[in-house]
Amino acid sequence: MNPLSSSQNQSILFEELEKLKNSFSFENKEIEKEFYKKNSYLFATTSASLFRLLPQIPYSKHKSIFEKLFFNLQLLNLEEKYVENFAENFEIIDTENSLNKAQQGQPFLFCCFHTGAYSIIPALLANNYLDFGFLSNKTLTEKKGTHFLEVHRNYCKKHNIKSTIQLINVEENKGIWKAIRMLKEGKSLIVYADGNTGSNYSKKESQNTVRVNFLGENLQVRQGIAFLSYMCNIPIVSIISSRDFSKEKPNLKRKYTLLPAIYPPNFTDSKPKKDKISKEEFAEQTMQKLYFFLEKEITKEDKISEWEGWIFVNKFFEQLQKPISRANIKNSIKINTSLIDTKKAPYIFNEERFALIESAKNTLFDKFTYRFFPASDLLYEIITYFSVPKKLYLFDETQTDNEQLEKNSNSSIFIHSNSKLQLSKTIISVSILEKLIEKKILIQYK
């Protein structure tokens, strides 16, 4: 069987792109509801990260950002599958000619981020006939290592490109030494500064971290990139990847911007330093620069949803569980225990602050403090009941039916301590509602 031509591949690619795009159109509310139920945890962590790092973005925009983000995650698979079609449309901005220098034997630490079409950056290096290493972790190596190497090998074979890639698991004992050996051989490395989505990274388990400020929040991030640069005297070149969604039709253009190099203090080609700095100082300054590059890119309005890190950046927060003063927190109103206007007092589940993670064991997630709480069957029913605004038509079980009807006909009713509310299946006391309102799980709908 003859392999498909590039034009045939492109035609199939456009069909798959259109199919992927249509899958996020949500033909009806039920499809949308099922999507968010299935991805409730990912949306909750994304929304929490947006609240914490970009509080100026209202909650009403969180869903559209998440849908675009999820679309981009699926798009990565197509970019890997049809890498040659995208590679033909690479737009490269390399003001310092770093790729040309790498061809001539100067190794670099090519620092990437989880933005744009980051997964096909190896094709960018292959197109420049470079032999290079790819630093990974155990999870990614085991899950995608074989596939990753096969994609690169097939791409090079089809286009008659001489380029080899070595996957290096840095969590292995000898992983870092393999990386150092490659650099000494004049081969470059691809590294990621903003963590791996598949890793079980915990700042408590790692001593190799440094504090950086990112969008006003302190993060503890790995500093291995900076240490490698310092110890091996290798410059760091950041690669920013982005897509072009300016047109209605699918666009295959993928843009890669190679930023000016960050040089270690003893690098011969860099400007002489007046004062030498320590390895720790260089690591702190370098990682802060790298995260500044990332911050500058993802705060562009059309690039927010291109960063995969909204899902997992909470792993790097220096203080995870703390009150959030920067977020736009709505003030909830307590139930007036004397009078309540049944026509003007609808309440609703506070989905801006809380998320119901639906699974075998339902969980309530507080986006502002990153705390998880078990959701009992009763709490689940209350949240479901108040998923849309509901007026509090309360009744006092000590009254007769006639008295109750007379009370409900008025615009307001007196609330006794033993007043009740009929849910879909259960009757609950007003004291339970008061506690939920006090904790801002239920808020008055305006």
C-alpha positions in Angstrom: 0.0 0.0 0.0 1.4 3.4 -1.0 1.8 6.0 1.7 -0.5 9.0 1.5 0.8 12.1 -0.2 1.3 15.3 1.8 -1.8 16.8 0.2 -3.9 13.7 1.0 -2.6 13.8 4.5 -3.5 17.5 4.8 -7.0 16.9 3.5 -7.6 14.2 6.2 -6.0 16.5 8.8 -8.5 19.3 7.9 -11.4 16.9 8.3 -10.1 15.8 11.7 -9.6 19.4 12.8 -13.1 20.3 11.8 -14.4 17.3 13.6 -12.5 18.3 16.7 -13.8 21.8 16.5 -17.4 20.6 16.2 -17.1 18.4 19.2 -16.8 21.5 21.4 -19.9 23.2 19.9 -22.2 21.5 22.4 -25.4 21.0 20.5 -27.5 21.0 23.6 -27.3 21.6 27.3 -27.1 17.9 28.2 -23.9 17.4 26.1 -22.3 20.4 27.8 -23.5 19.2 31.2 -21.9 15.8 30.6 -18.7 17.3 29.4 -18.3 19.3 32.6 -19.3 16.4 34.8 -16.7 14.2 33.2 -14.0 16.9 33.5 -15.2 18.4 36.8 -11.8 18.2 38.5 -9.8 19.7 35.6 -12.3 22.6 35.3 -12.2 23.1 39.1 -8.4 23.4 39.2 -8.3 25.5 36.1 -10.9 27.9 37.5 -9.1 28.0 40.9 -5.8 28.9 39.1 -7.5 31.7 37.1 -9.1 33.1 40.3 -5.8 33.1 42.1 -3.5 34.3 39.3 -5.7 36.3 37.0 -8.5 37.6 39.4 -9.4 40.4 36.9 -11.0 37.8 34.6 -14.6 37.2 35.7 -15.9 33.7 36.4 -18.3 34.1 33.5 -15.3 33.7 31.2 -13.7 30.6 32.9 -15.8 28.1 31.0 -14.9 29.5 27.6 -11.2 29.6 28.6 -11.4 26.0 29.8 -13.1 24.8 26.6 -10.4 26.4 24.5 -7.7 24.9 26.7 -9.3 21.4 26.5 -9.5 21.8 22.7 -5.8 22.7 22.6 -5.0 19.6 24.6 -6.7 17.5 22.0 -5.1 19.4 19.2 -1.6 18.3 20.5 -2.5 14.8 19.5 -3.3 15.9 15.9 -0.1 18.0 15.8 2.0 14.9 16.7 0.1 12.7 14.3 0.4 15.1 11.3 3.7 16.7 12.3 5.0 16.9 8.8 2.0 19.0 7.7 2.6 21.4 10.5 6.4 21.4 10.1 5.9 22.7 6.5 4.2 25.7 8.0 6.6 26.6 10.8 7.3 30.3 11.4 10.6 30.7 13.2 11.9 33.9 14.8 15.5 33.4 15.8 17.1 36.8 16.2 20.4 35.5 17.7 20.7 32.6 15.2 20.8 30.1 18.0 19.7 27.2 15.7 22.6 28.0 13.3 25.0 28.1 16.3 23.8 24.8 17.5 24.5 23.3 14.0 28.0 24.6 14.3 28.5 22.7 17.6 27.4 25.1 20.3 25.1 23.2 22.6 22.1 25.0 24.2 19.5 24.2 26.8 16.4 24.9 24.8 13.9 25.8 27.4 10.3 25.2 26.5 6.9 25.8 28.1 3.6 23.9 27.9 2.2 26.5 25.5 1.0 26.3 21.9 2.3 23.4 19.8 5.0 22.5 22.3 4.9 18.7 21.6 6.3 19.1 18.1 9.3 21.3 19.0 11.6 18.2 18.4 10.7 18.6 14.7 12.0 22.1 14.8 15.4 20.9 15.9 15.3 17.9 13.5 14.7 20.3 10.6 18.0 21.9 11.6 19.8 18.5 11.5 20.5 18.5 15.2 21.2 15.6 17.5 19.7 16.4 20.9 18.4 15.0 24.1 14.9 15.4 25.6 14.7 15.6 29.4 11.6 13.8 30.7 10.3 12.2 33.9 9.4 8.6 34.7 5.7 8.9 34.0 6.1 10.5 30.6 8.9 8.2 29.6 6.8 5.1 30.4 3.6 6.4 28.8 4.8 8.1 25.7 8.5 7.4 25.4 8.3 4.7 22.7 5.7 6.6 20.7 7.7 9.8 21.0 10.9 8.2 19.6 8.9 6.5 16.8 7.3 9.7 15.7 10.7 11.4 15.5 12.3 8.4 13.7 9.6 8.2 11.1 9.6 12.0 10.5 13.4 12.0 9.9 13.3 8.9 7.7 10.5 10.3 5.5 12.3 13.6 4.9 15.8 12.2 4.8 16.9 14.1 7.8 19.9 13.1 9.9 18.9 13.8 13.4 18.8 11.6 16.5 17.0 12.1 19.8 17.7 10.5 23.1 15.0 10.4 25.8 16.5 11.0 29.2 14.6 10.2 32.4 16.0 12.7 34.9 14.4 10.8 37.8 16.8 7.9 37.2 20.0 7.9 39.2 22.2 8.3 36.0 19.7 10.6 34.2 21.5 13.8 35.0 24.9 12.4 34.1 23.5 11.3 30.7 22.4 14.9 30.2 25.8 16.3 31.2 27.5 13.9 28.8 25.4 15.0 25.9 26.1 18.7 26.6 29.9 17.9 26.7 29.6 16.2 23.4 28.2 19.4 21.9 24.6 18.2 21.7 21.7 20.4 22.9 18.9 19.4 25.3 15.1 20.2 25.3 13.9 21.0 28.8 10.6 22.3 30.2 10.6 25.0 32.8 7.0 24.8 33.9 6.8 21.2 35.1 5.2 18.1 33.6 1.5 17.5 33.7 2.0 13.8 34.2 4.5 14.1 37.0 3.7 13.5 40.7 5.8 16.5 41.6 5.5 17.8 45.2 7.6 20.7 46.5 7.7 18.9 49.8 9.4 15.9 48.2 11.9 17.9 46.2 14.9 19.9 47.6 15.8 21.2 44.1 13.5 24.2 44.1 13.7 27.9 44.2 11.1 30.6 44.8 9.9 32.7 41.8 7.1 35.3 41.6 4.6 34.5 39.0 1.5 36.7 38.4 1.8 38.0 42.0 2.0 34.5 43.6 5.1 32.8 45.0 5.9 29.5 43.4 8.5 26.8 44.3 9.9 25.6 41.0 12.6 23.2 40.0 15.9 24.9 39.3 17.7 22.0 37.6 17.8 23.9 34.3 19.8 26.8 35.8 22.1 24.4 37.7 22.9 22.5 34.4 23.6 25.8 32.7 25.9 27.0 35.5 27.8 23.8 36.0 28.2 22.9 32.3 28.6 26.6 31.1 25.8 26.2 28.6 23.5 29.1 27.6 19.7 28.8 27.9 17.5 29.7 25.0 13.7 29.9 25.6 11.4 28.8 22.9 7.9 30.2 23.0 5.3 28.3 20.9 2.0 29.8 19.7 -0.8 29.0 17.3 -2.7 31.3 15.0 -6.5 31.2 15.5 -7.2 34.5 13.7 -9.0 32.8 10.8 -12.2 30.8 10.8 -10.7 28.0 8.7 -8.1 25.6 10.3 -4.6 27.2 10.2 -1.5 25.0 10.1 0.9 27.8 10.9 2.8 27.2 14.1 5.1 30.0 15.4 8.3 29.5 17.4 10.1 32.4 18.9 13.6 31.8 20.2 14.3 34.4 22.8 17.8 35.9 23.5 20.0 33.5 25.4 20.6 33.6 29.1 24.3 33.1 29.6 26.0 31.5 32.7 28.5 33.9 34.4 31.6 32.1 33.0 30.5 31.7 29.4 33.3 33.1 27.2 31.0 34.6 24.5 29.0 36.6 26.9 29.8 40.1 28.2 32.2 40.1 31.1 30.6 40.1 34.5 31.9 42.6 37.0 30.9 40.4 39.9 30.7 36.6 39.8 27.6 35.2 41.3 27.1 31.9 43.0 25.2 28.9 41.6 22.3 29.6 43.8 22.1 33.3 42.9 22.2 32.4 39.2 19.5 29.8 39.6 17.2 32.2 41.4 17.7 35.0 38.8 17.4 32.6 35.8 14.3 30.8 36.9 12.7 34.2 37.6 13.5 35.3 34.1 12.1 32.2 32.6 8.8 32.5 34.4 8.7 36.2 33.5 8.9 35.1 29.8 6.0 32.7 30.4 4.0 35.3 32.3 4.4 37.8 29.5 3.2 35.3 26.9 0.1 33.8 28.6 -1.3 37.1 29.8 -2.0 38.1 26.2 -5.8 37.8 25.8 -5.6 35.4 22.9 -3.0 33.2 24.6 -4.5 32.5 28.0 -6.1 29.3 26.9 -2.9 28.1 25.2 -1.1 27.4 28.5 -1.7 23.9 29.8 -0.3 24.9 33.2 -3.6 26.3 34.5 -4.5 22.7 35.3 -1.4 21.9 37.4 0.2 25.2 38.5 -1.3 24.7 42.0 1.3 22.0 42.6 3.9 24.8 42.7 2.2 27.3 45.0 4.4 28.0 48.0 1.2 28.4 50.1 -1.5 26.2 48.7 -4.2 26.4 51.3 -4.6 30.1 52.2 -7.4 32.6 52.0 -7.5 34.4 48.7 -7.9 38.2 49.1 -7.2 39.0 45.5 -10.1 37.1 44.0 -13.5 38.7 43.3 -15.4 37.0 46.2 -19.1 37.8 46.3 -20.5 38.6 49.7 -23.3 36.3 50.6 -26.2 37.3 52.7 -27.3 35.3 55.7 -30.9 34.2 56.1 -32.9 36.8 58.1 -34.2 34.7 60.9 -37.1 37.1 61.5 -38.5 37.9 58.1 -37.8 36.7 54.6 -39.4 37.9 51.4 -40.2 34.7 49.4 -40.4 36.8 46.2 -37.0 38.5 46.5 -34.8 36.0 48.2 -33.7 33.3 45.7 -30.5 31.4 46.6 -28.1 29.5 44.4 -25.1 27.2 44.8 -21.9 29.3 44.7 -20.2 27.7 41.7 -17.8 30.7 41.5 -16.1 29.6 44.7 -17.0 25.9 45.0 -17.0 23.0 42.6 -18.7 19.7 43.0 -16.3 17.0 41.9 -18.6 14.1 40.8 -17.2 10.6 41.1 -17.7 7.5 43.1 -17.2 9.6 46.2 -18.5 13.1 45.5 -16.3 15.9 46.8 -16.7 19.6 47.3 -13.7 21.7 46.3 -13.1 25.2 47.6 -11.3 27.1 44.7 -10.2 29.9 47.0 -8.4 27.8 49.6 -7.8 24.6 47.6 -9.5 22.4 50.2 -11.5 19.3 49.5 -14.5 18.3 51.6 -16.5 15.0 51.3 -20.0 15.7 49.9 -22.6 13.6 51.6 -25.7 12.5 49.8 -27.7 15.2 51.5 -25.2 17.9 50.6 -25.2 16.6 47.0 -29.0 16.9 46.9 -28.9 20.4 48.3 -26.3 21.6 45.8 -28.2 19.9 42.9 -31.4 21.6 44.1 -29.8 25.0 44.2 -27.9 24.6 40.9 -30.5 27.1 39.6 -31.9 30.0 41.7 -34.6 28.8 44.1 -36.8 30.8 46.4 -36.9 29.7 50.0 -40.5 28.7 50.4 -40.2 27.5 54.0 -42.8 26.1 56.2 -43.3 25.4 59.9 -44.2 21.8 60.5 -45.9 22.7 63.8 -48.6 24.7 61.9 -51.8 23.3 60.4 -52.3 23.0 56.7 -54.7 26.0 56.7 -52.2 28.1 58.6 -49.5 27.1 56.3 -51.5 28.0 53.2 -52.3 31.3 54.7 -48.7 32.1 55.5 -47.5 31.1 52.0 -50.0 33.4 50.4 -48.3 36.4 52.0 -45.2 38.1 50.6 -43.2 37.1 53.6 -43.2 34.5 56.3 -41.9 34.2 59.8 -39.1 31.6 60.1 -39.2 29.4 63.2 -36.1 27.4 64.3 -37.9 24.3 63.1 -38.9 25.6 59.7 -38.4 23.2 56.9 -37.6 23.2 53.2 -38.9 20.5 50.8 -36.1 19.5 48.3 -36.6 17.1 45.5 -36.5 14.1 47.8 -35.8 15.3 51.3 -37.1 17.7 53.8 -34.4 19.7 55.6 -34.4 22.2 58.4 -33.5 25.9 58.0 -30.5 25.5 60.3 -28.7 23.4 57.7 -29.3 26.2 55.1 -28.0 28.8 57.5 -24.7 26.8 57.9 -24.3 26.5 54.1 -25.0 30.2 53.7 -22.6 31.1 56.5 -19.9 29.0 54.7 -20.8 30.8 51.4 -21.7 27.5 49.7 -25.1 29.0 49.1 -25.4 32.7 48.2 -28.2 35.0 47.4 -28.9 35.2 43.7 -28.9 38.8 42.3 
